[in-house]
């Protein structure tokens, strides 16, 4: 329900919501609590072919990182209003095509920050104490009570590459443990605590005892830790990658570990990952000393999944019922307070000159009063929220569909 007491114009029992990849029940509960009954939750991802067939009647789609939303899927999604990525990234969605089709895309960039940051610190402690080797030996019945090569974190330098949400959280935790923090980011960032901004990547690599990666997967970050950059590491340093699989050249890392230049590594993400639990997995880092390998579980805690479920489902709900697009990666972000005695219409169009003028001309020619209006644009599209006189809202909806450059029009309530 809106503040003005109106419900959505499209019956809630006809709105279909599909959640894939075992998204948290918090998301399902949120929509059912607000009266949506056609909420389907599936534990696995879908192939392109499967989703093309399934998505025809879907209004809201929720995915995690494995489901790839392609141009073909979006072309088949005639009723799709929004996609919720229940994870940090949105690179699994063809954002250009989603923008072209007026589909709003949300994600949860902050919800699992703490989960990843804690695991990075935990991995750093395990590796600097060489626990993986001692653990393996104990399981095999060998007693390895030895202090050689084992150190404390206190006083060591942690090099953070990428000082965003997770990197800065790792920085705070590391300082609390008595570490010195050095970070490098392509954008200027304000240091937290006593963290120091490295002037170059080479400087960071040469000074850090432990290097942790927190960068997105882009053309610029692919093989960021390459054969060349691995040579700049301080001898005996540790590498932690809980960012993206393409960021590290694993074959080159293997060689450096075997030669004793890198004394340990923790890796959670890989260039290729199995589709489902139980599938065969292979990486060049298997069977190496002092290496921790985990199956992309950096953000996989009960707390993080619940936070993500609540965060993204609230964004989807707010768009579906109120037209709010804060956090969207496609449609410009805006919110307009409800207006008493009006109906709300959402208009998404190509960002070309004259559209707002055409909207106002069409409505004024037919004596349709605009109670409230807001426009926001990005490079590709414009998003207009209009509150119009209740008595003439159906006529206004029809007129707005005829405006040149229109992508999508929806009566909200």
LINHU-V707483 format. One record per backbone hydrogen bond with DSSP energy under -1.0 kcal/mol. NH is the residue of the N-H (numbers start at 1). CO is the residue of the C=O. Records with the same first field share a line. If there is no record, write none. Layout:
NH: CO + CO
This chain:
2: 6
5: 2
9: 412
14: 11
17: 38
18: 60
19: 40
20: 62
21: 44
22: 42
27: 24
29: 25
30: 26
31: 27
32: 28
33: 29
35: 32
36: 31
39: 37
40: 17
42: 19
51: 47
52: 48
53: 49
54: 50
55: 51
58: 55
59: 16
60: 16
61: 82
62: 18
63: 84
69: 92
74: 70
75: 71
76: 72
78: 76
81: 59
82: 59
83: 104
84: 61
85: 106
86: 63
87: 85
93: 90
94: 69
95: 93
98: 94
99: 95
100: 96
101: 97
102: 99
103: 98
104: 81
106: 83
108: 87
113: 110
116: 112
117: 113
118: 114
119: 115
120: 116
121: 117
122: 118
123: 119
124: 120
125: 121
126: 122
127: 123
128: 124
129: 125
130: 127
131: 126
134: 130
135: 131
136: 132
137: 133
138: 134
139: 135
140: 136
141: 138
142: 137
146: 144
150: 147
151: 128
155: 178
156: 153
158: 180
159: 210
160: 182
161: 212
162: 184
168: 164
170: 166
171: 167
172: 168
173: 169
174: 170
175: 171
176: 172
178: 175
179: 174
180: 156
182: 158
183: 196
184: 160
195: 192
196: 181
198: 183
204: 200
205: 201
206: 202
207: 203
208: 204
209: 157
210: 157
211: 238
212: 159
213: 240
214: 161
222: 218
223: 246
224: 221
225: 247
226: 224
230: 226
232: 229
234: 205
236: 261
237: 234
238: 209
239: 264
240: 211
241: 266
247: 244
249: 225
250: 248
253: 249
254: 250
255: 251
256: 252
257: 253
258: 254
259: 255
260: 257
261: 256
262: 256
263: 237
265: 290
266: 239
267: 292
268: 241
279: 276
286: 283
292: 265
294: 267
296: 268 + 294
300: 297
301: 299
305: 301
306: 302
307: 303
308: 304
309: 305
310: 306
311: 307
312: 308
313: 309
314: 310
315: 311
316: 312
317: 313
318: 314
319: 315
320: 316
321: 317
322: 318
323: 319
324: 318
325: 334
328: 325
329: 105
342: 339
343: 388
345: 386
346: 410
347: 384
348: 408
349: 382
350: 405
351: 380
352: 350
355: 352
358: 354
359: 355
360: 356
361: 357
362: 358
363: 359
364: 360
365: 361
367: 364
368: 363
371: 387
372: 387
374: 385
376: 383
378: 381
382: 349
383: 376
384: 347
385: 374
386: 345
387: 372
388: 343
389: 369
390: 341
392: 389
393: 390
396: 392
397: 393
398: 394
399: 395
400: 396
401: 397
403: 400
406: 403
407: 348
408: 348
410: 346
412: 344
413: 344
